[in-house]
């Protein structure tokens, strides 16, 4: 088991009382270090180059974001009255190394298909659209990794499975007309960012499973298996990438779904079983959301145990 992370992720400051804070990652890393049942290696990613990032986002867009980075203090980049996607003086390295984690993981997974990799990163990525940063996200880490896999290694079909409680509007927008990428998402609806209705299907490569507030574990898992995973199964991907958000947990303050920590074991196990059928086991998982520290520290252990095949 391999975990990519970096101390630069802890330097990204979003200001007081912001839900996407460094303590999220600290709780996850500390929890991972407690695992004794199997070996986990930590590796540091390199920064993603702008050439690689530009497989998804125009260089001019990224340079504009970086031009807004303050020498001190914190600024929000949205035009909306309320900004929550923040930049601080240490943002650039965190953003590029967060994306770089996926690139580093991609280089490994091609040669070692059985190696399971988790990218413990911040800022997250799945809300970042081609030319719009939002929802705490600047670069769409998982989308850049998918395009990198296709360009460098000629991977023809990639599936992105997103179980974050918020719909990955950025990932959907980027791949909406790309039949080589399948995107399957289960998410609370209506909820931020407001996208992810069932009729948003792209060119047949998008499957959204919107769920209502208050859903319990049993119905969540049933919906995920019967809708999202069956869609991915029909697609027959060569690699699976996971947008792993843990904010469908009953403790999470930003949503209203009632998963328990152990449910992430069952969710992940089903993804692994699918990857064993179609992908020689190739999976890279990326941290997205999850804003309760207890839920994060518990859920990550179940997620990694299932990834690692500890059934």
WOGI-V703024 format. One record per backbone hydrogen bond with DSSP energy under -0.5 kcal/mol. CO is the residue of the C=O (numbers start at 1). NH is the residue of the N-H. If there is no record, write none. Layout:
CO,NH
CO,NH
//
This chain:
1,41
2,118
3,5
3,43
4,120
6,9
7,10
8,11
9,12
11,13
12,14
15,18
19,21
21,24
21,25
22,26
23,27
24,28
25,29
26,30
27,31
28,32
29,33
30,34
31,34
32,35
41,3
43,5
49,53
50,54
52,55
53,56
53,57
58,61
58,62
59,63
60,64
61,65
62,66
63,67
64,68
65,68
66,69
75,87
81,83
84,86
85,77
87,75
88,91
90,94
91,95
92,96
93,97
94,98
95,99
96,48
96,100
97,101
98,102
99,102
99,103
100,104
101,105
102,106
103,107
104,108
105,109
106,110
107,111
108,112
112,115
116,2
117,285
118,4
118,120
119,121
119,287
124,138
125,128
126,170
126,171
129,132
132,129
134,137
137,134
139,141
140,144
141,145
142,146
143,147
144,148
145,149
146,150
147,151
148,152
148,153
149,153
149,155
150,154
157,238
157,239
158,182
159,161
159,241
160,162
160,184
161,163
161,243
162,186
165,188
167,169
168,172
169,173
170,174
171,175
172,176
173,176
175,178
176,203
177,179
178,181
180,158
182,160
183,207
184,162
185,209
187,211
191,194
197,200
199,201
201,204
201,206
205,183
207,185
209,187
211,189
212,215
215,258
216,220
217,221
218,222
219,223
220,224
221,225
222,226
223,227
223,228
224,229
225,230
227,231
228,232
229,233
230,234
231,235
232,236
239,159
240,284
241,161
242,244
242,286
243,163
243,164
243,245
244,288
246,249
248,259
249,252
252,255
256,214
258,217
259,250
260,263
260,264
261,264
262,265
262,266
263,267
264,268
265,269
266,270
267,271
268,272
269,273
270,274
271,275
272,276
273,277
274,278
275,279
275,281
279,282
282,240
283,117
284,242
285,119
286,244
289,246
291,293
292,296
293,297
294,298
295,299
296,300
297,301
298,301
298,302
299,303
300,304
301,305
302,306
303,307
304,308
305,310
306,309
309,311
//
